[in-house]
Amino acid sequence: MTRDCLVRARHGRRLSLSAVRPTALALVFMAAGLSPAADPALPAPKTYRNPIIDRLGPADPHVIRYGGKYYLYPTLDSRGYDVFVSDDLVHWQQKGRVFEDRRGGVWAPDLFQHKKGDGKFYLYYTVNKPRGSEPRGGKLIGVAVADGPMGPFVDKGVLAEDAIDAHLYQDDDGRFYLYYVRLAGGFKIMVQEMTDPLTRKGEPSRVIHPTEPWEKVSGEVTEGPFMLKRKGVYYLMYSGTGADSPNYGIGYATAASPLGPFTKHPGNPIARRGGDVLGPGHHCVIEGPDGRLWMVYHQKSSTRTGWDRFLAIDPLWFDDKGVINVRVTRGTDQPAP
């Protein structure tokens, strides 16, 4: 039956299709047991599916947006950082190395563009301490600088020893705060006031340490800090328990000041193991092309202990009570940013 005949048959007289509302026309087709053909002029809905980069290895991602493009920097091969570039947070191209360090153990990058200052790009890195240093196998964090997001980044020195996972946050008043993990005595998150992106101010203080069962289930760990601010509230997000475990997860704590004291959210972890999702953690948050917030993070591919990780994105939002919500997915088509 043609569409013209169908309309005439259902109404007892011939109607122009242009006179029939789309919703009404769809109901007519349904009543006849038919399905209306898809309009070829309408674009197919955009979707994504985790992993967003189809390979194991990349982890601990940090993403910035600059010039209409997204730049992603992950832990990769322990020798340095490569940058991946995207227009939409879904499709990524690997563009090559931006920083390399002979000390090795190159992990967990953090990128900051000094928009209110010199416009330069600051890369906060984690690397091994030099051979012969104590304790053996120790780590340190430092900072390198470039004129653009593609580098090359030039090392400007060490910011803290026995430390990993640096994250620089600039508040609305222009003040700088460096969050990082101090390893001595356990994985605890510190905050260090900064005069500028290169210079420490005063002494650091502890703001988060393992206290909750989910932070201790596979090793007592709090790490991977990332700061959000909304309506005057500081949300210090972090990951908990061992990163090589499928039990790795994400929680947050809130405060009225970037220096704390911070109160952990009673609903932590907000991202956790469940279904096909294993070990979601070490994330950043970025506004997508759709204007919504997106969490960029890694997951584990299996339940075994190890570093079989891949990169993922999923939406993050605040409810009307100011509580952070996330949805974590793997292997299923989801509406794209």
N, C-alpha and C positions, 0 to 999 in steps of 0.2 A: 504494500500500500504506500503510495506516495504521500508526502507531507501535505500536499494540496488536497488529496482525496480524504486523508484522515481528518483534517479540519472540517471539510464539508460534511463528512459522515457523522461526526460527533455533534455538530451544531445544526444539522438539517439544512444548511445553506453554505455557500462558499464564502470564506473570509480571506482577506489578504493576511499573509503571515506577518506582515509589518504592523498589522493592527492588533496582533495578539502579543500580550506581554510575555517575556521570556519565561517567567515563573509559571504562568498559566499554560504556556505551550508545553513545558516540561511535564505538567500534570496531565495534559491530554495524552502525551506519549505514554506516560506511566499507566494511565487507565486502559490503554490499548495493549498493554503488555510489551511495549517497545521501549528501546533506549534511545534518547536523542543522540545524534552524532556529535562528537566533540568538535568545537569550532576550531578549524585549523588556524584561524587568525590569533587565537589566544595562545600565549607561550606556556609551555609545560611548567608546572611548579618547580622551583629550584630546591634541590635537596643536597644533603651531605650525608656521608656515612663514615663513622670512625673505624679504622684509623684514617686521619686526613692525609698522612704521608705513608704510602704503602711500603713500609720497611720497619724492621726492628732496629733498635739502637737509640734513636733520638729521644731525649728526655729533658726534664727540667726546663721547659721552654719559657722564654720571655719574648713578648711581642710589643712593638711600638707602631704607631701610625705616623707617616710622614709623607707629605706631598701626594696624598690620595692613595698611597700604597701601604701595605703591612709588611713589616720586617720581623722575621722570627729568628731567634738565636737559641739553639738548644745545646745541651751536652751532647757530644757526638762521638769523638774518637779519643778523647783524653789528651790530645796534642794541641788542640786549638778550637776555635769557633768558626763555623760556616754560617752564612746568612741565607735564609729562604725568603722569597718575596711573593706576595699575593695581592690581588685586587679585591678579594672577597672573603678571606679567611678560610676558604675551602680548597682552592687550587693553588699549589705552591710550586715554585721553581727554585732549585738550589743554585745559588749564584757564586759560591766559592768562599774561600777563607778570608776572614777579616782580622783575625788575631791568632797568633801562635806563640807558644811558650815552651822552651826547652825543659823547664822543670817538670812538665807532665802533670797528669792528674787534673786536667783542665775541665772543670765542672760548672754547672749552674750559673750561667751568665745573667746579668741584669743590665738593662740599657736605660739611660736617662738623657733626654735632650734638655739642655738648659735654655728653654724658650724665653725666660724672663731675664737672661743674662747674655752670655757670649754666643749662644746659639749652637755651641759645640755638643758633641755626643760623648757621653761618659759610659764606659764599659766597666762594670764591676765584676771581677773574675775571681774564681777559686782555683788555686794550683797547689801542687806539692811544695812543701818547704825544701830548700836546697839540701843536697846530700851532705851528710855530716851534722845536720841540725838535730837538735833534741826537742821534743821526742821524735824518735824515728817513725817515719810514716805520717808525720804531721802535715797539716794543711795551713794555708794562709789566704787572705783575701787582699786584693789590690785594685787599682783603678788604672785604666788606659783611656786615651782621648783621641778623637778623630773629628774631622770637619764635616763628615757626612755619615749616614748609616751604613754605607758600604765599606767604611774604613779607608785605609788601614789604621788600626788603633795603636797608638804609641804608649808604652807603659810609663806611668807616672809614679809608681812606687806602691809599697805595702801600706795597708790601712790597719790590719789586725792579724796576729798570728794565732795558731791553734783555733782557726775559724773557717767557716764555710758559709755559702748561701747569702751573699750580700744583697741588699735591696735598698736603694736610695729613694726617699720620699721627700717632696717639697710641699709644705703646707701653703694654704692660701695667703698667709702673711709673708711668704718668701723664705721662711726658715727651713733648714735641711735637717733630715734625720736619717741615719744609716742603721738599718736593721740587719742583723746577721746572727749566725749561730756560733756560740763559743763551745768548743769541744771539751775543754778541760773540766773534769768533774761532771760530765754528762752533756747531752745535747740540749742547750738552753738558748733561748732567743734573747739577744741583747739589743739595746738601742743606744746609739752614739750620736750626740748632737754634732753638727758639722757647721763650720763657718761658711764654707762653700763646698762644691762637689769634690774637692781635693783635700780639704783641711779639717782635721778633727778638732773638736772643741770640748774640753773637759774630759771627764771619765765616763765610760759606758755604764749602763745599769741593766739588770736583768728584768725582763717583762713577762716572759713565758717560760715554763719548764714543765716536764712531764709530771702530771698529777692524776690524770684520769685513766681508767682501765683501757680505753681504746688507744691511748698514747703509749701503752706499755705492752700490748699483747704480743708483739714480735720484736721486742727490744724497746727500751725507754728512750723515746726520741720525740722532740719537737723541733721542726726545721722548716725551710722554705718559706720565710715570711713574705707577705705581700700586704700592703696597706691600701684600704679604701676609706673615703670619707663621705658621709652623707648626712645632711641636716645637722651638722655640728658634732656628729658622733664618729669616732675613729674605730674602724673595723680592721683589726690586725688578723689577717688570715694566715694559716700555717698548716703544715702537714704533720701527721703523727704516726708513730711506730716505725719499724724498719722499712726503708724504701725498697728493699729487695724482697719484700713480703707482699702477698696478695691482700693482706690486712691493712696496708697503708691507706690513709684517708685524709680528708681535709676538714678542718674546723676553723673557728674564729673566736676572737675575744673582743670586747668593746671597752672604750674608755672615753672620757671627756677631754683627754689631752693625748698628744702623740707620745708622751713620756709615760703614760699610764697613771694610776694602776689599771690593769686590764682585767675584766671579768669574763671568764669563758662562757660561751653560749651553752645552755643546758641541753640543747638538742644536738650537740656535736657527736659524731662527725656528720657534717652535712653532705659530704660525698664519701661513699663507702663501698665496700665489696657487696655485690648483689647480682644474681643472675649471671650473665656473661661478663660483667664488669669486675675486674680484679685490680686491686691496688691503685685506685685513682688518687693522684697527688701531684705535688710540686707544680703549682699553677701560677698563672698571672690572669688579670682581667683586663679586657679591652672593649671599647665600644665598637660594634660591628657596623657595616654599611647600612644596616636597617635601623640604626640608632639605639639598639638594645645592647645590654652588656653580655659579653661572652667570656667564658672561662676557657683558657687554653692550658692544657695539662697533659700528663702522661698516664697511661694504664700499663699493667702487666699483661702479657699474652697467655700466661699459664699460672697454675697454682704452685709451681715449684719455686723455691727460694733462688733468686738470681736477678739478672739485669736485663731480662727479655722484655723490653718496654717499647711502647709506640706512642705517637702523639694523637691527641684528640681535642675536639672543641665541643662545648655544650653550653646552653643558655644559663645565665645567672640573673636573679631578680630579687628585689626587696618586696616584701608584702606590706600591707598597710600598718603593721606594727613595727616595721623596720627590721624584720628578721630576713636574713639572707637565705634564699632557696636556690637549689641547683637541680638539674636533671642530668644524669650521666648515662651515656648510651654506648653500645658497641655493636657494629655489624648490622644496623637497621637504618633505613632511610629516614631522615629527619628534615623538617623545614629548614632551609639554609638562611643564613643571616641576610 
